[in-house]
Amino acid sequence: MVAAHHLSSPGHVEVAAGLVFHQGRLLITRRPAGTHLGGLWEFPGGKREPHETFEACLQRELREELGIEVEVGPLWCTVQHEYPEVRVQIHFYLCRWRAGEPRALGCAAWKWVDRRTLRRHRFPAADAQLLEQLVQTRKVWESAG
């Protein structure tokens, strides 16, 4: 059994990802071409540093990647996925956008999507596991600020 709060190790990466909502829309980012899973869309976030909480990691990553400040809310779900080269464990948190206009600082592009358009984007397998759950959970979009 894998402990929820152990540090990333070779072959295993722990990630914090944000489901960042604002006015009924969700923020997604595109991975840079030429990188692992390049060109696919994802929920913004990144690898957790040693001794960093998932919440602190998420706030740091969203500042670095998009130049925004968020309020990190409750954990939505945790997903584990085995890619051929690495096993990832992603902790998805519900977040509200608070400040800063998103900019593509550490990503190729970003956009706000609604429930109807989320499925039109190609996501990595690890993120794709929760797309249907998000689309079906209408209340999370309606209470999203």
CYANA upper distance limits for C-alpha pairs under 8 A (distance plus 0.5 A):
  7 LEU  CA     14 GLU  CA      7.75
  7 LEU  CA     48 ARG  CA      8.41
  7 LEU  CA     49 GLU  CA      8.25
  7 LEU  CA     50 PRO  CA      6.55
  8 SER  CA     12 HIS  CA      6.19
  8 SER  CA     13 VAL  CA      5.20
  8 SER  CA     14 GLU  CA      6.04
  8 SER  CA     48 ARG  CA      7.98
  8 SER  CA     49 GLU  CA      8.47
  8 SER  CA     50 PRO  CA      8.30
  9 SER  CA     13 VAL  CA      6.89
 10 PRO  CA     86 VAL  CA      8.45
 11 GLY  CA     85 GLU  CA      7.37
 11 GLY  CA     86 VAL  CA      5.09
 11 GLY  CA     87 ARG  CA      6.37
 12 HIS  CA     86 VAL  CA      6.27
 12 HIS  CA     87 ARG  CA      5.21
 12 HIS  CA     88 VAL  CA      6.22
 12 HIS  CA     89 GLN  CA      8.19
 13 VAL  CA     47 LYS  CA      7.29
 13 VAL  CA     86 VAL  CA      7.79
 13 VAL  CA     87 ARG  CA      6.82
 13 VAL  CA     88 VAL  CA      5.33
 13 VAL  CA     89 GLN  CA      6.80
 14 GLU  CA     47 LYS  CA      6.28
 14 GLU  CA     48 ARG  CA      6.42
 14 GLU  CA     88 VAL  CA      6.45
 14 GLU  CA     89 GLN  CA      5.47
 14 GLU  CA     90 ILE  CA      6.54
 14 GLU  CA     91 HIS  CA      8.33
 15 VAL  CA     45 GLY  CA      7.59
 15 VAL  CA     46 GLY  CA      5.73
 15 VAL  CA     47 LYS  CA      4.88
 15 VAL  CA     48 ARG  CA      6.10
 15 VAL  CA     54 PHE  CA      8.19
 15 VAL  CA     88 VAL  CA      7.68
 15 VAL  CA     89 GLN  CA      6.64
 15 VAL  CA     90 ILE  CA      5.16
 15 VAL  CA     91 HIS  CA      6.67
 16 ALA  CA     45 GLY  CA      6.03
 16 ALA  CA     46 GLY  CA      6.18
 16 ALA  CA     47 LYS  CA      7.02
 16 ALA  CA     48 ARG  CA      7.15
 16 ALA  CA     54 PHE  CA      6.04
 16 ALA  CA     55 GLU  CA      7.91
 16 ALA  CA     57 CYS  CA      7.01
 16 ALA  CA     58 LEU  CA      6.04
 16 ALA  CA     90 ILE  CA      6.26
 16 ALA  CA     91 HIS  CA      5.41
 16 ALA  CA     92 PHE  CA      6.64
 16 ALA  CA     93 TYR  CA      7.99
 17 ALA  CA     43 PHE  CA      6.41
 17 ALA  CA     44 PRO  CA      6.02
 17 ALA  CA     45 GLY  CA      4.70
 17 ALA  CA     46 GLY  CA      6.99
 17 ALA  CA     58 LEU  CA      6.88
 17 ALA  CA     90 ILE  CA      7.16
 17 ALA  CA     91 HIS  CA      6.53
 17 ALA  CA     92 PHE  CA      5.31
 17 ALA  CA     93 TYR  CA      6.83
 18 GLY  CA     43 PHE  CA      6.47
 18 GLY  CA     44 PRO  CA      6.13
 18 GLY  CA     45 GLY  CA      6.46
 18 GLY  CA     58 LEU  CA      7.24
 18 GLY  CA     72 VAL  CA      8.38
 18 GLY  CA     92 PHE  CA      6.23
 18 GLY  CA     93 TYR  CA      5.65
 18 GLY  CA     94 LEU  CA      6.68
 18 GLY  CA     95 CYS  CA      6.56
 19 LEU  CA     26 LEU  CA      7.15
 19 LEU  CA     27 LEU  CA      7.51
 19 LEU  CA     43 PHE  CA      6.86
 19 LEU  CA     44 PRO  CA      8.20
 19 LEU  CA     92 PHE  CA      7.12
 19 LEU  CA     93 TYR  CA      6.37
 19 LEU  CA     94 LEU  CA      5.38
 19 LEU  CA     95 CYS  CA      6.12
 20 VAL  CA     26 LEU  CA      6.09
 20 VAL  CA     27 LEU  CA      5.92
 20 VAL  CA     70 VAL  CA      8.13
 20 VAL  CA     94 LEU  CA      6.84
 20 VAL  CA     95 CYS  CA      5.07
 20 VAL  CA     96 ARG  CA      5.87
 20 VAL  CA     97 TRP  CA      6.56
 21 PHE  CA     25 ARG  CA      5.97
 21 PHE  CA     26 LEU  CA      5.10
 21 PHE  CA     27 LEU  CA      6.94
 21 PHE  CA     94 LEU  CA      8.18
 21 PHE  CA     95 CYS  CA      6.70
 21 PHE  CA     96 ARG  CA      5.67
 21 PHE  CA     97 TRP  CA      6.75
 21 PHE  CA    141 TRP  CA      7.98
 21 PHE  CA    144 ALA  CA      5.83
 21 PHE  CA    145 GLY  CA      7.40
 22 HIS  CA     26 LEU  CA      7.10
 22 HIS  CA     96 ARG  CA      6.76
 22 HIS  CA     97 TRP  CA      6.40
 22 HIS  CA    144 ALA  CA      6.41
 22 HIS  CA    145 GLY  CA      5.85
 23 GLN  CA    144 ALA  CA      6.70
 23 GLN  CA    145 GLY  CA      5.49
 24 GLY  CA    114 ASP  CA      7.25
 24 GLY  CA    141 TRP  CA      5.46
 24 GLY  CA    142 GLU  CA      6.30
 24 GLY  CA    143 SER  CA      7.87
 24 GLY  CA    144 ALA  CA      5.85
 24 GLY  CA    145 GLY  CA      7.00
 25 ARG  CA    112 TRP  CA      6.19
 25 ARG  CA    113 VAL  CA      5.78
 25 ARG  CA    114 ASP  CA      5.23
 25 ARG  CA    115 ARG  CA      8.05
 25 ARG  CA    141 TRP  CA      7.36
 25 ARG  CA    144 ALA  CA      8.08
 26 LEU  CA    112 TRP  CA      5.78
 26 LEU  CA    113 VAL  CA      5.72
 26 LEU  CA    114 ASP  CA      6.71
 27 LEU  CA     43 PHE  CA      7.60
 27 LEU  CA     44 PRO  CA      8.22
 27 LEU  CA    110 TRP  CA      7.59
 27 LEU  CA    111 LYS  CA      6.30
 27 LEU  CA    112 TRP  CA      5.05
 27 LEU  CA    113 VAL  CA      6.94
 28 ILE  CA     41 TRP  CA      6.99
 28 ILE  CA     42 GLU  CA      6.17
 28 ILE  CA     43 PHE  CA      5.52
 28 ILE  CA     44 PRO  CA      6.82
 28 ILE  CA    110 TRP  CA      6.18
 28 ILE  CA    111 LYS  CA      6.15
 28 ILE  CA    112 TRP  CA      6.89
 28 ILE  CA    113 VAL  CA      7.84
 29 THR  CA     41 TRP  CA      5.95
 29 THR  CA     42 GLU  CA      5.90
 29 THR  CA     43 PHE  CA      6.65
 29 THR  CA     44 PRO  CA      6.43
 29 THR  CA    107 CYS  CA      6.93
 29 THR  CA    108 ALA  CA      7.85
 29 THR  CA    109 ALA  CA      6.18
 29 THR  CA    110 TRP  CA      4.71
 29 THR  CA    111 LYS  CA      7.06
 30 ARG  CA     38 GLY  CA      8.30
 30 ARG  CA     39 GLY  CA      6.46
 30 ARG  CA     40 LEU  CA      6.13
 30 ARG  CA     41 TRP  CA      4.73
 30 ARG  CA     42 GLU  CA      6.64
 30 ARG  CA    107 CYS  CA      6.44
 30 ARG  CA    108 ALA  CA      5.84
 30 ARG  CA    109 ALA  CA      5.59
 30 ARG  CA    110 TRP  CA      6.61
 31 ARG  CA     35 THR  CA      7.79
 31 ARG  CA     37 LEU  CA      7.42
 31 ARG  CA     38 GLY  CA      5.41
 31 ARG  CA     39 GLY  CA      5.58
 31 ARG  CA     40 LEU  CA      6.10
 31 ARG  CA     41 TRP  CA      6.64
 31 ARG  CA     42 GLU  CA      7.67
 31 ARG  CA    107 CYS  CA      6.08
 31 ARG  CA    108 ALA  CA      6.23
 31 ARG  CA    109 ALA  CA      8.14
 32 PRO  CA     38 GLY  CA      5.62
 32 PRO  CA     39 GLY  CA      6.28
 32 PRO  CA    107 CYS  CA      6.26
 32 PRO  CA    108 ALA  CA      5.22
 33 ALA  CA     38 GLY  CA      4.80
 33 ALA  CA     39 GLY  CA      5.62
 33 ALA  CA    108 ALA  CA      8.10
 34 GLY  CA     38 GLY  CA      6.04
 37 LEU  CA    124 PRO  CA      7.19
 39 GLY  CA    108 ALA  CA      8.44
 40 LEU  CA    121 HIS  CA      8.32
 40 LEU  CA    122 ARG  CA      6.07
 40 LEU  CA    123 PHE  CA      5.73
 40 LEU  CA    124 PRO  CA      6.86
 41 TRP  CA    121 HIS  CA      6.94
 41 TRP  CA    122 ARG  CA      6.34
 41 TRP  CA    123 PHE  CA      5.36
 41 TRP  CA    124 PRO  CA      7.76
 42 GLU  CA    123 PHE  CA      6.15
 42 GLU  CA    124 PRO  CA      7.45
 42 GLU  CA    127 ASP  CA      7.09
 43 PHE  CA    127 ASP  CA      7.86
 44 PRO  CA     61 GLU  CA      8.30
 44 PRO  CA     62 LEU  CA      7.25
 44 PRO  CA     65 GLU  CA      8.20
 45 GLY  CA     57 CYS  CA      8.34
 45 GLY  CA     58 LEU  CA      6.12
 45 GLY  CA     61 GLU  CA      5.87
 45 GLY  CA     62 LEU  CA      6.63
 45 GLY  CA     65 GLU  CA      8.30
 46 GLY  CA     57 CYS  CA      7.82
 46 GLY  CA     58 LEU  CA      7.50
 46 GLY  CA     61 GLU  CA      6.40
 47 LYS  CA     57 CYS  CA      7.90
 48 ARG  CA     52 GLU  CA      6.87
 48 ARG  CA     53 THR  CA      7.95
 48 ARG  CA     54 PHE  CA      6.99
 48 ARG  CA     57 CYS  CA      6.02
 49 GLU  CA     57 CYS  CA      7.62
 52 GLU  CA     56 ALA  CA      6.77
 52 GLU  CA     57 CYS  CA      6.71
 53 THR  CA     57 CYS  CA      6.60
 54 PHE  CA     58 LEU  CA      6.63
 54 PHE  CA     91 HIS  CA      8.09
 55 GLU  CA     59 GLN  CA      6.86
 55 GLU  CA     72 VAL  CA      6.84
 56 ALA  CA     60 ARG  CA      6.65
 57 CYS  CA     61 GLU  CA      6.50
 58 LEU  CA     62 LEU  CA      6.58
 58 LEU  CA     72 VAL  CA      8.28
 59 GLN  CA     63 ARG  CA      6.81
 59 GLN  CA     69 GLU  CA      7.27
 59 GLN  CA     70 VAL  CA      7.01
 59 GLN  CA     72 VAL  CA      7.99
 60 ARG  CA     64 GLU  CA      6.73
 61 GLU  CA     65 GLU  CA      6.25
 62 LEU  CA     66 LEU  CA      5.89
 62 LEU  CA     67 GLY  CA      6.89
 62 LEU  CA     68 ILE  CA      6.41
 62 LEU  CA     69 GLU  CA      7.44
 62 LEU  CA     70 VAL  CA      8.23
 63 ARG  CA     67 GLY  CA      4.72
 63 ARG  CA     68 ILE  CA      5.52
 63 ARG  CA     69 GLU  CA      6.73
 64 GLU  CA    105 LEU  CA      7.29
 64 GLU  CA    106 GLY  CA      7.09
 65 GLU  CA    103 ARG  CA      8.30
 65 GLU  CA    104 ALA  CA      7.20
 65 GLU  CA    105 LEU  CA      5.54
 65 GLU  CA    106 GLY  CA      4.57
 65 GLU  CA    107 CYS  CA      6.71
 66 LEU  CA    102 PRO  CA      5.54
 66 LEU  CA    103 ARG  CA      5.35
 66 LEU  CA    104 ALA  CA      6.08
 66 LEU  CA    105 LEU  CA      5.96
 66 LEU  CA    106 GLY  CA      7.17
 66 LEU  CA    107 CYS  CA      8.14
 67 GLY  CA    100 GLY  CA      6.63
 67 GLY  CA    101 GLU  CA      7.55
 67 GLY  CA    102 PRO  CA      6.40
 67 GLY  CA    103 ARG  CA      6.61
 67 GLY  CA    105 LEU  CA      7.61
 68 ILE  CA     97 TRP  CA      7.88
 68 ILE  CA     98 ARG  CA      8.01
 68 ILE  CA     99 ALA  CA      6.21
 68 ILE  CA    100 GLY  CA      4.95
 68 ILE  CA    101 GLU  CA      6.79
 68 ILE  CA    102 PRO  CA      6.34
 69 GLU  CA     97 TRP  CA      6.91
 69 GLU  CA     98 ARG  CA      5.99
 69 GLU  CA     99 ALA  CA      5.51
 69 GLU  CA    100 GLY  CA      6.74
 70 VAL  CA     95 CYS  CA      6.74
 70 VAL  CA     96 ARG  CA      6.01
 70 VAL  CA     97 TRP  CA      5.10
 70 VAL  CA     98 ARG  CA      5.51
 70 VAL  CA     99 ALA  CA      7.46
 71 GLU  CA     95 CYS  CA      6.00
 71 GLU  CA     96 ARG  CA      5.72
 71 GLU  CA     97 TRP  CA      7.08
 71 GLU  CA     98 ARG  CA      7.05
 72 VAL  CA     93 TYR  CA      7.14
 72 VAL  CA     94 LEU  CA      6.91
 72 VAL  CA     95 CYS  CA      5.10
 72 VAL  CA     96 ARG  CA      7.29
 73 GLY  CA     93 TYR  CA      6.68
 73 GLY  CA     94 LEU  CA      5.56
 73 GLY  CA     95 CYS  CA      5.71
 73 GLY  CA     96 ARG  CA      8.05
 74 PRO  CA     93 TYR  CA      6.20
 74 PRO  CA     94 LEU  CA      6.20
 74 PRO  CA     95 CYS  CA      8.39
 75 LEU  CA     91 HIS  CA      7.49
 75 LEU  CA     92 PHE  CA      6.43
 75 LEU  CA     93 TYR  CA      4.82
 75 LEU  CA     94 LEU  CA      6.81
 76 TRP  CA     91 HIS  CA      8.26
 76 TRP  CA     92 PHE  CA      5.99
 76 TRP  CA     93 TYR  CA      5.67
 76 TRP  CA     94 LEU  CA      6.50
 77 CYS  CA     91 HIS  CA      6.67
 77 CYS  CA     92 PHE  CA      5.95
 77 CYS  CA     93 TYR  CA      7.77
 78 THR  CA     89 GLN  CA      7.40
 78 THR  CA     90 ILE  CA      6.06
 78 THR  CA     91 HIS  CA      4.98
 78 THR  CA     92 PHE  CA      6.56
 79 VAL  CA     89 GLN  CA      6.17
 79 VAL  CA     90 ILE  CA      5.72
 79 VAL  CA     91 HIS  CA      7.12
 79 VAL  CA     92 PHE  CA      8.48
 79 VAL  CA    126 ALA  CA      7.32
 79 VAL  CA    129 GLN  CA      8.23
 80 GLN  CA     87 ARG  CA      7.73
 80 GLN  CA     88 VAL  CA      6.16
 80 GLN  CA     89 GLN  CA      4.86
 80 GLN  CA     90 ILE  CA      6.85
 80 GLN  CA    126 ALA  CA      7.52
 81 HIS  CA     87 ARG  CA      6.30
 81 HIS  CA     88 VAL  CA      5.91
 81 HIS  CA     89 GLN  CA      7.06
 81 HIS  CA    125 ALA  CA      8.09
 81 HIS  CA    126 ALA  CA      5.91
 82 GLU  CA     86 VAL  CA      6.72
 82 GLU  CA     87 ARG  CA      4.91
 82 GLU  CA     88 VAL  CA      6.94
 83 TYR  CA     87 ARG  CA      6.35
 83 TYR  CA     88 VAL  CA      8.19
 88 VAL  CA    126 ALA  CA      8.43
 90 ILE  CA    126 ALA  CA      8.39
 96 ARG  CA    144 ALA  CA      7.60
 96 ARG  CA    145 GLY  CA      7.64
102 PRO  CA    110 TRP  CA      8.06
103 ARG  CA    110 TRP  CA      8.00
104 ALA  CA    108 ALA  CA      6.53
104 ALA  CA    109 ALA  CA      5.93
104 ALA  CA    110 TRP  CA      6.98
113 VAL  CA    117 THR  CA      6.39
113 VAL  CA    118 LEU  CA      6.31
114 ASP  CA    118 LEU  CA      6.57
115 ARG  CA    119 ARG  CA      8.43
115 ARG  CA    135 VAL  CA      6.01
115 ARG  CA    141 TRP  CA      7.99
116 ARG  CA    135 VAL  CA      8.33
117 THR  CA    121 HIS  CA      8.17
118 LEU  CA    131 LEU  CA      8.22
118 LEU  CA    135 VAL  CA      8.10
119 ARG  CA    131 LEU  CA      7.67
123 PHE  CA    127 ASP  CA      6.57
123 PHE  CA    128 ALA  CA      6.07
124 PRO  CA    128 ALA  CA      6.56
125 ALA  CA    129 GLN  CA      6.99
127 ASP  CA    131 LEU  CA      7.51
128 ALA  CA    132 GLU  CA      8.35
130 LEU  CA    134 LEU  CA      6.70
131 LEU  CA    135 VAL  CA      6.72
132 GLU  CA    136 GLN  CA      6.55
133 GLN  CA    137 THR  CA      6.65
134 LEU  CA    138 ARG  CA      8.21
134 LEU  CA    140 VAL  CA      8.26
137 THR  CA    141 TRP  CA      7.98
138 ARG  CA    142 GLU  CA      6.91
139 LYS  CA    143 SER  CA      6.47
140 VAL  CA    144 ALA  CA      6.47
